[in-house]
């Protein structure tokens, strides 16, 4: 499930309850953020947190100097939220469709999720959509971005990741500020993931951390395998949903295909020596497949673009902007 969500909290034309919880959540982040330098200067700051924040500061400057990412106030502050997740995302899709339900906002455009700062609120929305017949999923989110609209802090929820993943997320989120196409989550997430991969490789190479890069590549390869399995299942499900057959039969075939997918994923993860985690918890449905498609759906396209540019990041950004413009 996804690790982050783009902020839609500042999109004013929302329902009253949604806007109030979004505004309250954003205010909490604003109120709790502190300059990283001040946190490092405090005697009570633990050595572990200090080390992570120094890593963030170093990676943040690397992002500017080596990756051409924005030099602004994003990730220059820190906020301790005292909880495991900053938000919870609700995903939904019709029972017999692989296409996600979308929500549209002025800042982010149309996106395939809706974020809540309170878990119970997300669960209520999921239950409401479930009563309408949607497949639904709720996923905890450890980080988010306002696309540079606000001074996004590094969050305590992000400190649970290992060093490489933390740096990867910083690069990924900053990439959204370079190019963001309203209403095209697949483009945006795949582009940012390509920048993330490129950035992590350069970051680790610059530090002579070949072993860490090998592990990162192995993790990415496993995720690629899972993405391929999900894509194949979605293709099969799309064909199934188009059939003119009894709903009960369609429902049974859907369950069989998703059960097979779950077994395939568990097998791939076991073979790779990785924990299956949430993939083997509960039944899969259309909604639970959405995040994988968002982050990986067009990744190969952007990887190829980097190859065309001979790994020159400025060329890559230019070509990606051209691609984004052609799809508007």
matplotlib code that plots the C-alpha trace (Angstrom):
import matplotlib.pyplot as plt

x = [0.0, 1.1, 3.5, 2.3, -0.5, -0.7, -2.4, -5.9, -6.7, -6.5, -9.0, -11.8, -14.9, -15.2, -18.0, -18.0, -17.0, -14.2, -12.8, -12.9, -10.9, -8.4, -7.9, -7.4, -4.9, -2.9, -2.9, -1.4, 1.5, 2.0, 1.9, 4.3, 7.0, 10.3, 13.5, 15.7, 18.7, 16.8, 15.8, 19.5, 20.6, 18.4, 20.1, 17.1, 17.0, 18.0, 21.1, 19.0, 16.7, 19.6, 21.3, 18.2, 17.7, 21.3, 20.7, 17.6, 19.5, 22.3, 19.9, 17.9, 21.0, 22.0, 18.6, 19.2, 22.9, 22.8, 19.2, 18.0, 15.1, 13.6, 15.6, 12.8, 11.4, 10.1, 11.7, 13.7, 11.6, 10.5, 7.2, 6.7, 3.1, 3.3, 1.4, 2.3, 0.6, 0.1, -3.1, -5.2, -6.1, -9.4, -9.4, -12.5, -13.5, -16.8, -17.3, -16.9, -14.4, -10.7, -11.0, -10.7, -13.2, -11.7, -12.1, -11.4, -9.8, -8.5, -4.9, -4.3, -6.8, -8.6, -6.9, -7.6, -7.8, -9.2, -7.0, -8.1, -6.1, -8.2, -8.4, -12.0, -13.1, -11.4, -13.0, -16.4, -16.0, -14.9, -17.9, -20.2, -18.7, -18.9, -22.6, -22.9, -21.4, -17.8, -14.7, -12.9, -9.5, -8.0, -4.2, -2.1, 0.2, 3.5, 4.3, 2.7, 3.4, 1.6, 3.4, 5.5, 2.4, 3.3, 6.5, 6.1, 8.0, 9.8, 7.5, 8.1, 6.1, 8.9, 11.5, 10.4, 12.0, 15.6, 18.0, 17.7, 13.9, 13.8, 16.1, 14.1, 10.9, 12.4, 13.6, 10.2, 8.1, 10.3, 10.0, 6.3, 7.3, 9.1, 6.2, 2.7, -0.1, -3.6, -5.8, -3.1, -2.0, -0.4, 1.8, 2.8, 3.7, 5.6, 7.6, 8.4, 9.4, 11.8, 13.4, 13.6, 15.4, 17.8, 18.4, 19.0, 21.5, 23.5, 23.2, 24.6, 27.2, 28.5, 29.0, 30.5, 27.6, 27.5, 25.9, 23.1, 22.4, 22.3, 19.7, 17.7, 17.8, 16.7, 13.7, 12.8, 13.0, 10.6, 8.2, 8.5, 7.5, 4.5, 3.6, 3.6, 1.5, -1.0, -1.1, -1.8, -4.6, -6.1, -6.1, -7.9, -10.4, -11.1, -11.9, -14.1, -16.0, -16.9, -18.6, -22.3, -22.8, -24.7, -23.3, -22.9, -20.7, -18.8, -18.3, -17.0, -14.6, -13.3, -12.7, -10.8, -8.6, -7.8, -7.1, -4.7, -3.0, -2.6, -0.9, 1.3, 2.4, 3.0, 5.1, 7.2, 7.9, 8.8, 11.2, 12.8, 13.1, 10.7, 7.8, 4.4, 2.9, -0.5, -0.7, -1.7, -4.0, -7.6, -9.1, -7.8, -10.3, -10.3, -9.5, -6.5, -4.8, -5.1, -1.9, 0.4, -0.9, -0.4, 3.2, 4.4, 2.0, 4.1, 7.5, 9.1, 8.2, 10.1, 13.0, 13.3, 13.1, 16.1, 18.0, 17.2, 18.7, 21.8, 21.0, 21.1, 18.5, 18.0, 17.3, 14.9, 13.0, 12.7, 11.4, 9.0, 7.6, 7.1, 5.3, 3.2, 2.2, 1.2, -1.2, -3.0]
y = [0.0, 3.4, 5.2, 8.8, 10.9, 14.3, 16.9, 17.8, 19.4, 23.0, 22.5, 24.7, 23.4, 20.3, 19.1, 20.8, 17.8, 16.8, 20.4, 20.8, 17.6, 18.5, 22.0, 20.7, 18.1, 20.7, 23.0, 20.3, 19.9, 23.7, 24.0, 21.2, 21.8, 23.1, 24.0, 20.9, 22.9, 23.8, 20.2, 19.2, 21.9, 20.6, 18.5, 16.3, 15.2, 11.5, 10.5, 8.3, 11.1, 13.5, 11.0, 10.7, 14.4, 15.0, 12.4, 14.3, 17.6, 16.0, 14.2, 17.4, 19.3, 16.5, 16.7, 20.3, 20.0, 16.7, 16.0, 19.5, 19.2, 22.4, 24.5, 25.6, 25.2, 21.6, 19.2, 21.8, 21.4, 18.5, 17.6, 15.0, 13.7, 11.0, 8.5, 5.9, 7.5, 11.1, 10.2, 7.3, 7.0, 5.6, 3.7, 2.5, 0.8, -0.7, -4.4, -5.3, -2.7, -2.2, 1.5, 3.4, 5.9, 9.4, 12.6, 15.9, 19.0, 22.3, 21.8, 18.2, 17.6, 14.2, 11.6, 7.9, 8.3, 10.5, 11.3, 11.7, 12.8, 10.7, 7.0, 6.7, 9.2, 7.2, 4.0, 5.7, 6.9, 3.4, 1.9, 4.4, 3.5, -0.2, 0.2, 1.6, -1.6, -0.5, -2.5, -0.4, -0.3, 2.0, 2.4, 4.2, 6.9, 7.9, 11.0, 13.5, 16.5, 19.7, 20.1, 22.9, 25.0, 24.8, 24.3, 20.5, 19.1, 15.9, 13.8, 11.5, 8.9, 8.8, 8.0, 4.3, 3.7, 2.6, 5.2, 4.3, 4.3, 7.6, 9.2, 7.6, 9.1, 12.6, 12.4, 11.0, 13.7, 16.5, 15.2, 16.0, 19.6, 19.4, 17.9, 17.3, 16.6, 17.3, 14.3, 11.8, 9.9, 7.2, 9.6, 11.6, 8.6, 6.7, 9.8, 10.4, 6.8, 7.0, 10.1, 8.3, 5.3, 7.6, 9.7, 6.7, 5.2, 8.5, 9.0, 5.5, 5.6, 8.9, 7.3, 4.0, 2.1, -0.7, -3.2, -0.9, -0.1, -3.9, -4.3, -1.4, -2.8, -6.2, -4.6, -2.7, -5.9, -7.7, -4.8, -5.0, -8.7, -7.9, -5.1, -7.5, -10.0, -7.3, -6.0, -9.5, -10.0, -6.7, -7.6, -10.9, -9.1, -6.5, -9.2, -11.0, -7.9, -7.3, -10.7, -10.8, -13.5, -13.9, -11.7, -14.6, -16.5, -13.3, -12.8, -16.4, -16.0, -12.7, -14.3, -17.2, -14.9, -12.7, -15.7, -17.0, -13.5, -13.6, -17.0, -15.8, -12.7, -14.7, -17.2, -14.4, -12.8, -16.0, -16.8, -13.4, -13.8, -11.0, -10.7, -11.0, -8.4, -7.0, -8.9, -12.1, -10.4, -10.6, -10.9, -8.9, -6.8, -4.2, -1.4, -3.0, -3.3, 0.5, 1.7, -0.7, 0.5, 4.2, 3.8, 1.3, 1.5, 3.6, 3.2, 1.4, 4.2, 6.7, 4.4, 4.2, 8.0, 8.2, 5.8, 7.9, 10.8, 8.8, 9.2, 13.1, 14.3, 17.7, 16.1, 13.6, 16.5, 18.2, 15.1, 14.3, 17.8, 17.3, 14.1, 15.7, 18.5, 16.1, 14.4, 17.5]
z = [0.0, -0.6, 1.8, 1.0, -0.3, -2.1, 0.1, -1.0, 2.3, 1.1, -1.7, -0.4, -2.3, -0.1, 2.1, 5.5, 7.6, 5.2, 5.1, 8.8, 9.5, 6.7, 8.0, 11.5, 10.3, 8.4, 11.3, 13.5, 11.1, 10.9, 14.7, 15.4, 12.8, 14.0, 12.0, 11.9, 13.1, 16.3, 16.9, 16.5, 18.9, 21.8, 24.4, 24.8, 21.1, 21.0, 19.2, 16.9, 15.9, 15.5, 13.1, 11.0, 10.8, 9.7, 7.0, 5.9, 5.7, 3.7, 1.3, 0.9, -0.2, -2.5, -4.1, -5.0, -6.1, -7.9, -9.0, -9.9, -7.4, -5.9, -3.4, -1.1, 2.4, 1.9, 4.4, 6.2, 9.3, 11.6, 13.2, 15.9, 15.4, 18.2, 16.1, 13.4, 10.4, 9.3, 7.3, 6.1, 2.4, 1.2, -2.1, -3.8, -7.0, -8.3, -7.6, -11.3, -12.5, -12.2, -12.6, -9.3, -8.0, -8.2, -6.1, -7.8, -6.1, -7.4, -6.3, -7.0, -9.7, -9.8, -7.7, -6.9, -3.1, -0.4, 2.6, 6.2, 9.2, 11.6, 11.1, 12.2, 9.6, 6.9, 8.1, 8.1, 4.5, 3.5, 5.2, 3.5, 0.1, 0.9, 1.6, -1.9, -3.4, -3.8, -3.1, -0.5, 1.2, 3.9, 4.0, 6.6, 5.1, 6.6, 4.5, 2.2, 0.0, -0.7, -4.0, -2.6, -1.7, 2.0, 4.1, 4.4, 7.4, 7.7, 9.9, 12.8, 10.9, 8.3, 10.9, 10.9, 7.5, 7.0, 5.7, 2.1, 2.0, 3.9, 1.3, -1.5, -0.3, 0.0, -3.6, -4.7, -3.0, -4.3, -7.8, -7.7, -7.5, -10.8, -12.8, -11.7, -14.1, -12.6, -12.8, -13.8, -10.8, -12.9, -14.7, -11.6, -9.4, -12.1, -12.9, -9.3, -8.8, -11.8, -10.2, -6.9, -8.4, -10.3, -7.1, -4.8, -7.2, -7.5, -3.7, -2.8, -5.5, -4.2, -0.8, -2.0, -0.6, -3.2, -0.9, 0.1, -3.6, -4.4, -1.6, -3.0, -6.5, -5.1, -3.4, -6.5, -8.5, -6.2, -6.4, -10.2, -10.0, -7.9, -10.3, -13.2, -11.3, -10.4, -14.0, -15.3, -12.8, -13.7, -17.4, -16.6, -14.3, -16.9, -19.4, -16.8, -15.9, -19.6, -19.9, -20.0, -17.3, -14.1, -11.3, -8.9, -11.5, -12.2, -8.4, -8.0, -10.9, -9.5, -6.1, -7.7, -9.7, -6.8, -4.6, -7.2, -7.3, -3.5, -3.7, -6.5, -4.6, -1.4, -3.4, -5.1, -1.7, -0.1, -2.9, -2.5, 1.3, 1.9, 4.3, 2.6, 5.0, 4.1, 0.8, 2.6, 5.2, 4.3, 0.8, -2.1, -4.1, -6.8, -4.3, -2.8, -6.3, -7.0, -5.2, -7.1, -10.4, -9.4, -8.5, -11.1, -14.0, -16.3, -14.6, -17.5, -19.8, -17.7, -17.2, -21.0, -21.2, -18.8, -21.0, -24.1, -22.2, -21.3, -17.6, -17.8, -15.4, -17.0, -20.3, -18.5, -17.0, -20.3, -22.1, -19.3, -19.5, -23.2, -22.5, -19.8, -22.2, -24.9, -22.5, -21.3]

ax = plt.figure().add_subplot(projection="3d")
ax.plot(x, y, z, "-o")
ax.set_aspect("equal")
plt.show()
